[in-house]
């Protein structure tokens, strides 16, 4: 009987541990086919350094329950890119370690870069006739993975965004004076999360009146014109923007305004398009303006867990185990939306078709003036934020599962 | 039979509408003593301009229920200071408007400045032998009002802070590398809210390891030393700071920063003290560091309502009405903590003794090294964040009461 190992990689989300919970509970349940259930600590990188834990004996039952609603990567994450060359010695090294633990099933939970890892490991396994089954479980608040209706993590982040924007709208209307609130939302290349701010609108409050995504080139002139019209009509205006707004030449709009740095993947670290636009509005319109950056809370708030999202995250994890037990390998779990009433079915997609690609918001879901979302987008996003989750609480604060050190 | 009017003033909180709910429901209930229940729109300033509403006929029953958990100032707020000189014509103008609406009871919900309004109006009423009863209902997330154990609004803001810091701690530990997370929390002169981040700690996670308040002069040298020691011991370090940190000379630390970036318009990018410290840490220690500013969400998040706080906010409102009906005037509602198990009793304090004063965190509750809180503070703050609130929800998002325009 073979053992199972699961790892987490890339930026954490509010429900990445929900998927971990799904893999672990399904693994522990499958006592006739699976021996031990291990967790890689800090992904492939930590595992290569000998870090792993036993998900049965190294955590209590209460911790396993709390795991489901704990944000961040319980197992620890990494940003480790496997070499393109499958003849690199890291591959046999890794598979030797798998062998030592008698691993038959490997699950990796992450976004684009993690699916790249799944792709390489499954191809390497095939090339050496290993029977280890390698599966990818998707997660990313950015919702930018292809071949799936959406990704676990997006729904809860979208719920945090819509709910927080709705709250800030209440705060912004306190005074009887025109004011502009600019809210900067994560999403460097895909505007899914900023777009979901549209759900904050309600019958008596049309804010956010303006929403700008990286999918459409941003024109400062047009923005100021649209903003002025919105202020004239509504006095209080909330503007939601993706952090990755770019001009017609494809440069991030805040690029030349402040010092920018580059991370180890060569990604530019952005320094605040919200605060850039705040300066612009102050200069051009002289109106009271403030900017807010939701920052990491949008990917780690468990206050705003979407029950739909969490349920699907758990389901993706357990479905991955079930499929691996059936012999499948080299796949990512995807969601297909059922027609009619909202409902999701899990499916398998070739991980090679997923990795290193990016799904952006369809242009036909963005209105012609580039500052609003269509009803199609609302119909798409609204079901994903539905339902509330109960978290274990103690003394008024959430109880989280934390790995032993 | 006289009518009642209630107004809101100053910066809104998550439970200022809870107090409004308390005043309104108690007023509507007192059918034998109170005729109509009015709300001033945009406080004294809006009322002088003729803005008010009927709290019974101008809102639905569902809206009244939703009001209790709606953040922001439902009635609209103002920042309007009445003249010191009680012979100013604005006073008879205001009282003439009270007379036109047959007002016998006036309630004003706010912080320091609003209590100044209550003080002046009650003194003016006495000077002209008016029988209008004037009462102050406290609110402020800053918790800086004197003569009361704490203020409504603080408990929910403290819960938001502690809960969000605990979530961010999970996010920050994802990678197996030293990193520093600096969280900037509201409080320009009083550090109550930043101090409450101490409640985020739990058995397996000692973060935030460092907490700095404006009550203690901030030394950059000492901070870097303390931070270096914390990183060496714990690898992942969360630092919580009040926005109002000052150096030994009493200057805000980010004020004269040479690091302050200038945007392309030549405007200084307003660095909060969090981003200032982020630059400092990067320069001095070269470690991975990020800063987060909770911004307005800490005063308007209804996701993190403390049931204790909301209950007390409602209680303060209804107690104010009860006392006014007994003939009291010129008081602010205060809370006295009962000995033993946590419990609050409402009391009356002379509003003249409250306004224009400020209560800061007692120095004996701050540890000698200036970077931590004592058990006394924890015992003080912990009960205030307890208990969860159910909000009316629709489609996964909170439903708020919004005034008709």
Contacts between the chains, C-beta under 8 A, distances in Angstrom:
chain1	res1	chain2	res2	distance
A	11	B	174	7.4
A	12	B	170	7.5
A	12	B	171	5.7
A	12	B	174	5.0
A	42	B	175	7.3
A	42	B	176	4.5
A	45	B	176	7.4
A	46	B	176	6.1
A	70	B	170	6.3
A	71	B	167	5.2
A	71	B	170	4.9
A	71	B	171	6.3
A	72	B	167	7.7
A	72	B	169	8.0
A	72	B	170	3.2
A	72	B	171	4.7
A	72	B	172	7.8
A	72	B	173	6.4
A	72	B	174	5.8
A	73	B	174	4.6
A	76	B	173	7.1
A	76	B	174	6.3
A	76	B	175	7.2
A	76	B	176	6.0
A	77	B	174	4.2
A	77	B	175	6.1
A	78	B	175	6.7
A	78	B	176	7.0
A	79	B	175	7.3
A	159	B	396	5.9
A	159	B	397	7.3
A	162	B	397	5.8
A	163	B	303	6.5
A	163	B	397	5.6
A	163	B	398	6.2
A	164	B	297	5.9
A	164	B	301	7.2
A	164	B	303	7.9
A	166	B	397	6.3
A	166	B	398	6.6
A	166	B	400	6.8
A	167	B	71	5.2
A	167	B	72	7.7
A	167	B	297	6.9
A	167	B	300	4.8
A	167	B	301	5.8
A	167	B	302	5.9
A	167	B	303	7.6
A	167	B	398	7.6
A	168	B	296	5.8
A	168	B	297	6.8
A	168	B	300	6.2
A	169	B	72	8.0
A	170	B	12	7.5
A	170	B	70	6.3
A	170	B	71	4.9
A	170	B	72	3.2
A	170	B	300	6.1
A	170	B	400	5.9
A	170	B	402	7.8
A	171	B	12	5.7
A	171	B	71	6.3
A	171	B	72	4.7
A	171	B	296	5.2
A	171	B	299	6.8
A	171	B	300	3.9
A	172	B	72	7.8
A	172	B	296	7.9
A	173	B	72	6.5
A	173	B	76	7.1
A	174	B	11	7.3
A	174	B	12	5.0
A	174	B	72	5.8
A	174	B	73	4.7
A	174	B	76	6.3
A	174	B	77	4.2
A	175	B	42	7.3
A	175	B	76	7.2
A	175	B	77	6.0
A	175	B	78	6.7
A	175	B	79	7.3
A	176	B	42	4.5
A	176	B	45	7.5
A	176	B	46	6.2
A	176	B	76	6.0
A	176	B	78	7.0
A	199	B	395	8.0
A	199	B	397	6.6
A	200	B	397	7.5
A	202	B	399	7.6
A	202	B	400	7.5
A	202	B	402	7.5
A	204	B	402	4.0
A	204	B	404	7.6
A	204	B	405	7.8
A	205	B	402	5.8
A	256	B	264	6.0
A	257	B	263	4.5
A	257	B	264	4.7
A	257	B	269	7.9
A	258	B	261	4.7
A	258	B	263	6.7
A	258	B	269	6.4
A	259	B	261	6.4
A	271	B	261	7.8
A	272	B	269	7.9
A	275	B	269	6.1
A	275	B	270	7.7
A	276	B	263	6.5
A	279	B	263	4.9
A	279	B	265	5.6
A	279	B	267	5.2
A	279	B	269	7.2
A	280	B	265	7.4
A	282	B	267	7.4
A	283	B	265	5.2
A	283	B	267	7.2
A	290	B	296	7.5
A	292	B	295	4.6
A	292	B	296	6.2
A	292	B	297	7.3
A	293	B	293	7.0
A	293	B	295	7.6
A	295	B	292	4.6
A	295	B	293	7.6
A	296	B	168	5.7
A	296	B	171	5.1
A	296	B	172	7.9
A	296	B	290	7.4
A	296	B	292	6.1
A	297	B	164	5.9
A	297	B	167	6.9
A	297	B	168	6.8
A	297	B	292	7.3
A	297	B	297	7.8
A	299	B	171	6.8
A	300	B	167	4.8
A	300	B	168	6.2
A	300	B	170	6.1
A	300	B	171	4.0
A	301	B	164	7.2
A	301	B	167	5.8
A	301	B	303	7.8
A	302	B	167	5.9
A	303	B	163	6.5
A	303	B	164	7.9
A	303	B	167	7.6
A	303	B	301	7.8
A	303	B	303	4.3
A	303	B	304	6.1
A	304	B	303	6.1
A	306	B	396	6.2
A	307	B	396	7.9
A	308	B	396	7.6
A	382	B	395	6.2
A	382	B	396	8.0
A	385	B	395	7.4
A	385	B	396	4.1
A	385	B	397	6.7
A	386	B	395	6.0
A	386	B	396	3.9
A	387	B	396	6.0
A	388	B	393	6.5
A	388	B	396	7.4
A	393	B	388	6.5
A	395	B	382	6.2
A	395	B	385	7.4
A	395	B	386	6.0
A	396	B	159	6.0
A	396	B	306	6.2
A	396	B	307	7.9
A	396	B	308	7.6
A	396	B	382	8.0
A	396	B	385	4.2
A	396	B	386	3.9
A	396	B	387	6.0
A	396	B	388	7.4
A	397	B	159	7.3
A	397	B	162	5.8
A	397	B	163	5.5
A	397	B	166	6.3
A	397	B	199	6.6
A	397	B	200	7.5
A	397	B	385	6.7
A	398	B	163	6.2
A	398	B	166	6.6
A	398	B	167	7.6
A	399	B	202	7.7
A	400	B	166	6.8
A	400	B	170	5.8
A	400	B	202	7.5
A	402	B	170	7.8
A	402	B	202	7.5
A	402	B	204	4.0
A	402	B	205	5.8
A	404	B	204	7.6
A	405	B	204	7.9
